[in-house]
């Protein structure tokens, strides 16, 4: 599924505004289920959801271009906490909405029950590759991070196109296509012929999950940050994402591991 085919399958779906989406399903504390879905199956998924969902539409657009810059320490504490399945862990990134020029600094924390909590701070769009003083103060306020905030630096940049569906029961489903990730040494990787679908709810599986199961898809351990880094740098521990790494991740350039320089 490409940006163009995604736009085509979204066309028949009724729109929902950003304000209504946020009011119906803000889901800053939520349970995510993630799927790696072949493009043709992603098309079927959207068509099957169409009668009971609405698609986010802003200024006539139904798919949007995102860029995320992920920050970690020189020894990749955030990545390694996830790779080692530590119950309490964090992720720090700037998320930029390239179509509108909006940027937010986000801190995501995960608890021992598998729940994700995300908090945001407005961030300068032209400073999305650095934290700045205000950003570091915001990040350091989290007990999981603390003084480590001073060590954080950009370690990965991802770009993709996203559409967001709002289901009748107030659940969100996002469909991400054309995912490309780049490391600080210029090496890049692209996920080909595959959509990343996430269902976001406050509790049990939703109708979107059940449709995916009927289509033969099951949740997988995948993270744009962690799986992209482990695809780029196989020297890193990556057993947690072995299943996701079997998908067609295409390395675009070759260069030595340079994250700790």
C-alpha positions as CSV (number, residue, x, y, z in Angstrom):
1,X,0.0,0.0,0.0
2,X,1.4,3.4,-1.0
3,X,0.3,6.9,-0.3
4,X,-1.8,6.9,-3.5
5,X,-3.6,3.6,-2.8
6,X,-4.2,4.5,0.8
7,X,-6.0,7.7,-0.4
8,X,-8.1,5.7,-2.8
9,X,-9.4,3.2,-0.2
10,X,-10.1,6.0,2.2
11,X,-12.3,8.0,-0.2
12,X,-15.7,6.3,0.5
13,X,-15.4,6.7,4.3
14,X,-17.2,9.5,6.1
15,X,-14.9,12.2,7.6
16,X,-14.4,13.2,11.2
17,X,-12.7,16.4,12.4
18,X,-9.7,16.5,14.6
19,X,-11.7,18.1,17.5
20,X,-14.3,15.3,17.4
21,X,-11.6,12.7,17.1
22,X,-9.8,14.0,20.2
23,X,-13.1,14.3,22.1
24,X,-14.1,10.8,21.3
25,X,-10.8,9.0,21.7
26,X,-8.0,11.0,23.2
27,X,-6.5,7.8,24.6
28,X,-3.4,9.3,26.1
29,X,-3.5,6.3,28.4
30,X,-4.2,3.3,26.3
31,X,-3.4,-0.3,25.2
32,X,-1.9,-0.6,21.7
33,X,-1.9,-3.6,19.5
34,X,0.3,-3.5,16.4
35,X,0.2,-5.5,13.2
36,X,2.5,-5.7,10.1
37,X,0.1,-6.2,7.3
38,X,0.7,-6.9,3.6
39,X,-0.5,-4.0,1.4
40,X,-3.3,-5.9,-0.2
41,X,-4.6,-7.1,3.2
42,X,-4.4,-3.5,4.5
43,X,-6.7,-2.5,1.6
44,X,-9.2,-5.2,2.6
45,X,-9.0,-4.1,6.3
46,X,-9.9,-0.5,5.5
47,X,-12.8,-1.5,3.2
48,X,-14.2,-3.8,5.8
49,X,-14.0,-1.0,8.5
50,X,-15.5,1.6,6.2
51,X,-19.2,1.1,7.1
52,X,-18.6,1.5,10.8
53,X,-15.8,4.1,11.0
54,X,-14.9,7.6,10.0
55,X,-11.6,8.9,8.8
56,X,-9.7,11.9,10.1
57,X,-9.9,14.8,7.6
58,X,-8.1,18.1,8.0
59,X,-8.4,20.8,5.2
60,X,-9.5,18.1,2.8
61,X,-6.6,15.8,3.5
62,X,-7.1,12.2,4.8
63,X,-3.5,11.1,4.9
64,X,-0.7,13.0,6.6
65,X,3.1,13.0,6.5
66,X,4.8,12.5,9.8
67,X,8.5,12.7,10.9
68,X,9.7,11.5,14.2
69,X,13.1,12.1,15.7
70,X,14.0,9.7,18.6
71,X,16.4,10.5,21.3
72,X,18.5,8.1,23.4
73,X,21.7,8.1,25.4
74,X,25.1,7.2,23.9
75,X,24.7,3.6,25.2
76,X,21.0,3.4,24.0
77,X,19.4,3.0,27.4
78,X,15.9,3.5,26.0
79,X,16.4,1.0,23.3
80,X,18.0,-1.6,25.6
81,X,15.3,-1.3,28.2
82,X,12.8,-2.3,25.5
83,X,15.0,-5.0,24.1
84,X,15.4,-6.5,27.6
85,X,11.7,-6.2,28.3
86,X,12.1,-4.1,31.4
87,X,8.6,-3.4,32.7
88,X,9.2,0.3,33.3
89,X,10.7,2.1,30.4
90,X,10.5,5.3,28.4
91,X,10.7,6.7,24.9
92,X,11.5,10.3,23.9
93,X,10.8,11.8,20.5
94,X,9.7,14.8,18.6
95,X,6.8,14.2,16.3
96,X,6.4,16.6,13.4
97,X,3.3,17.0,11.3
98,X,4.9,17.9,8.0
99,X,1.8,19.1,6.3
100,X,1.0,21.7,9.0
101,X,4.4,22.5,10.4
102,X,3.4,21.5,13.9
103,X,5.9,19.8,16.2
104,X,5.4,18.2,19.6
105,X,7.9,16.7,22.1
106,X,6.5,13.5,23.4
107,X,7.5,11.3,26.3
108,X,6.0,7.8,26.4
109,X,6.2,5.7,29.5
110,X,5.2,2.1,30.0
111,X,4.2,0.4,33.2
112,X,4.4,-3.2,34.4
113,X,0.8,-3.8,33.2
114,X,1.6,-3.0,29.6
115,X,-0.2,0.4,29.6
116,X,1.3,3.3,27.7
117,X,1.0,6.9,28.9
118,X,2.0,9.7,26.6
119,X,2.5,13.3,27.4
120,X,3.3,16.2,25.0
121,X,4.8,19.6,24.9
122,X,4.7,22.0,22.0
123,X,8.2,22.2,20.4
124,X,9.8,24.4,17.7
125,X,9.3,22.9,14.3
126,X,12.8,24.0,13.2
127,X,14.3,22.5,16.3
128,X,12.8,19.1,15.9
129,X,16.2,17.4,15.8
130,X,17.3,18.8,19.2
131,X,15.6,19.0,22.6
132,X,16.6,22.5,23.7
133,X,16.5,23.8,27.3
134,X,12.7,23.7,27.7
135,X,12.6,20.2,26.2
136,X,15.3,18.8,28.5
137,X,13.6,20.3,31.5
138,X,10.3,18.6,30.4
139,X,12.0,15.3,29.9
140,X,14.0,15.4,33.1
141,X,10.8,15.8,35.1
142,X,10.1,12.1,34.6
143,X,11.6,10.0,37.4
144,X,12.5,7.2,34.9
145,X,14.7,9.6,33.0
146,X,15.9,12.3,35.4
147,X,19.5,13.4,34.9
148,X,19.8,11.1,31.8
149,X,17.9,13.8,29.9
150,X,21.2,15.7,29.6
151,X,22.7,12.7,27.7
152,X,19.9,12.3,25.2
153,X,20.7,12.9,21.5
154,X,19.0,12.0,18.2
155,X,19.6,8.4,17.2
156,X,16.9,7.7,14.6
157,X,14.6,9.7,12.2
158,X,11.5,8.0,10.8
159,X,9.1,9.2,8.1
160,X,5.8,7.7,7.0
161,X,2.3,8.5,5.9
162,X,-0.6,8.0,8.3
163,X,-4.4,7.7,8.1
164,X,-6.5,7.6,11.3
165,X,-9.9,5.9,11.6
166,X,-12.3,6.4,14.4
167,X,-14.5,3.3,15.1
168,X,-18.0,3.5,16.4
169,X,-17.0,2.3,19.8
170,X,-14.5,5.2,20.2
171,X,-11.4,3.1,19.3
172,X,-8.7,4.5,17.0
173,X,-7.0,2.6,14.2
174,X,-4.0,4.0,12.4
175,X,-2.6,2.9,9.1
176,X,1.0,3.8,8.4
177,X,2.6,3.3,4.9
178,X,5.9,4.2,3.2
179,X,7.9,3.8,6.5
180,X,11.5,4.8,6.1
181,X,14.0,5.2,8.9
182,X,17.5,6.8,8.9
183,X,20.3,6.5,11.4
184,X,22.8,9.3,12.4
185,X,25.4,7.8,10.1
186,X,23.2,8.1,7.0
187,X,22.2,4.4,6.7
188,X,18.5,4.1,6.0
189,X,16.0,1.3,5.9
190,X,12.6,1.0,4.2
191,X,9.7,-1.3,5.0
192,X,8.4,-2.4,1.6
193,X,5.0,-3.7,0.7
194,X,3.8,-3.6,4.3
195,X,1.5,-1.3,6.3
196,X,1.9,-0.8,10.1
197,X,-1.6,-0.9,11.6
198,X,-2.1,0.0,15.3
199,X,-5.4,-0.3,17.2
200,X,-5.6,1.9,20.2
201,X,-8.1,1.3,22.9
202,X,-8.6,1.6,26.6
203,X,-9.2,-2.1,27.2
204,X,-10.2,-5.3,25.3
205,X,-9.7,-6.0,21.6
206,X,-11.9,-4.0,19.3
207,X,-13.8,-4.7,16.1
208,X,-10.7,-3.6,14.2
209,X,-8.7,-6.3,15.9
210,X,-11.3,-8.9,15.2
211,X,-11.3,-7.9,11.5
212,X,-7.5,-8.3,11.3
213,X,-7.7,-11.7,13.0
214,X,-10.3,-12.8,10.4
215,X,-7.9,-11.7,7.7
216,X,-5.2,-13.9,9.2
217,X,-3.2,-11.2,11.0
218,X,-2.0,-11.4,14.6
219,X,-0.4,-8.7,16.8
220,X,3.4,-8.6,16.6
221,X,6.1,-7.0,18.7
222,X,7.1,-4.0,16.5
223,X,8.2,-0.5,17.3
224,X,9.2,2.0,14.6
225,X,12.0,3.1,16.9
226,X,13.4,-0.2,18.1
227,X,12.6,-2.4,15.1
228,X,14.1,0.2,12.7
229,X,17.3,0.5,14.8
230,X,17.7,-3.3,15.0
231,X,17.2,-3.6,11.2
232,X,19.8,-0.9,10.6
233,X,22.3,-2.2,13.2
234,X,22.0,-6.0,13.6
235,X,24.8,-5.8,16.2
236,X,22.2,-4.7,18.7
237,X,20.2,-7.2,20.7
238,X,16.9,-7.7,18.8
239,X,15.3,-11.1,19.8
240,X,12.1,-9.3,20.9
241,X,11.5,-8.1,17.3
242,X,12.6,-11.3,15.4
243,X,9.2,-11.9,13.9
244,X,8.9,-8.3,12.7
245,X,12.4,-8.3,11.3
246,X,11.4,-11.2,8.9
247,X,9.4,-8.7,6.9
248,X,11.0,-6.9,3.9
249,X,13.2,-4.3,5.5
250,X,15.4,-3.0,2.7
251,X,18.7,-1.4,3.7
252,X,19.4,1.5,1.4
253,X,23.0,2.3,2.3
254,X,25.8,0.5,4.1
255,X,28.1,2.1,6.7
256,X,29.6,1.0,10.0
257,X,27.8,1.3,13.3
258,X,28.4,4.8,14.5
259,X,25.8,5.4,17.3
260,X,28.3,5.7,20.1
261,X,30.7,8.1,18.4
